[in-house]
Amino acid sequence: MNLAEKSAENAEYMIEQIKERLNVINFEAIKPSHFDEEMYEELKDIYDHVMKRTTFSPNEMQAIVEELGNLRKEK
């Protein structure tokens, strides 16, 4: 999988991996359909950051989820 390539499938993969790594129970509020291609690089940056780490404090997890929420496209 080439995550440098912008695609809906790659965005979905990254979001699923972030959810798994953070072990967040109520992550249903953030879905791949909430992101557009313009936010792909920011999503990839968050993904890269999360994948480098093995543990997160509650504050770090909250900040990551909030940042993902900020990237959601407008309705």
C-alpha positions as CSV (number, residue, x, y, z in Angstrom):
1,M,0.0,0.0,0.0
2,N,1.4,3.4,-1.0
3,L,0.1,5.9,1.4
4,A,1.7,8.7,-0.5
5,E,-1.0,8.3,-3.1
6,K,-4.2,10.2,-2.2
7,S,-7.2,7.9,-2.2
8,A,-10.3,7.2,-0.2
9,E,-9.0,3.6,0.4
10,N,-5.7,5.0,1.9
11,A,-7.6,7.5,4.0
12,E,-9.8,4.7,5.3
13,Y,-6.8,2.5,6.1
14,M,-5.1,5.3,8.0
15,I,-8.2,6.1,10.0
16,E,-8.7,2.4,10.9
17,Q,-5.0,2.1,12.0
18,I,-5.2,5.2,14.1
19,K,-8.4,3.9,15.8
20,E,-6.7,0.6,16.5
21,R,-3.5,2.2,17.8
22,L,-5.3,4.6,20.1
23,N,-7.8,2.0,21.2
24,V,-10.5,4.6,21.3
25,I,-13.9,3.1,22.0
26,N,-16.1,6.0,20.7
27,F,-14.4,6.7,17.4
28,E,-17.5,6.3,15.2
29,A,-17.8,10.1,15.0
30,I,-14.8,10.1,12.7
31,K,-15.2,8.2,9.4
32,P,-13.2,8.2,6.2
33,S,-16.1,9.8,4.4
34,H,-15.6,12.9,6.6
35,F,-12.3,13.7,4.9
36,D,-11.7,15.1,1.5
37,E,-8.6,15.0,-0.6
38,E,-7.5,18.5,0.5
39,M,-7.0,17.1,4.1
40,Y,-5.1,14.0,3.0
41,E,-1.6,15.3,3.9
42,E,-2.7,16.4,7.3
43,L,-4.3,13.0,7.9
44,K,-1.1,11.3,6.8
45,D,0.9,13.5,9.2
46,I,-1.3,12.4,12.1
47,Y,-1.1,8.8,10.9
48,D,2.7,8.9,10.8
49,H,2.9,10.4,14.3
50,V,0.5,7.8,15.8
51,M,2.3,4.9,14.2
52,K,5.7,6.0,15.5
53,R,4.5,5.9,19.1
54,T,3.5,2.9,21.3
55,T,1.8,4.6,24.1
56,F,-0.2,7.8,24.6
57,S,-1.4,9.7,27.6
58,P,-5.1,10.5,27.8
59,N,-4.3,14.1,26.9
60,E,-2.4,13.1,23.8
61,M,-5.2,10.8,22.7
62,Q,-7.7,13.6,23.2
63,A,-5.6,16.0,21.2
64,I,-5.2,13.6,18.3
65,V,-8.9,12.9,18.2
66,E,-9.6,16.7,18.4
67,E,-7.2,17.3,15.5
68,L,-8.9,14.7,13.4
69,G,-12.2,16.4,14.2
70,N,-10.7,19.7,13.0
71,L,-9.9,18.1,9.7
72,R,-13.4,17.0,9.0
73,K,-14.9,18.5,5.9
74,E,-17.7,21.0,6.1
75,K,-21.2,19.7,5.4
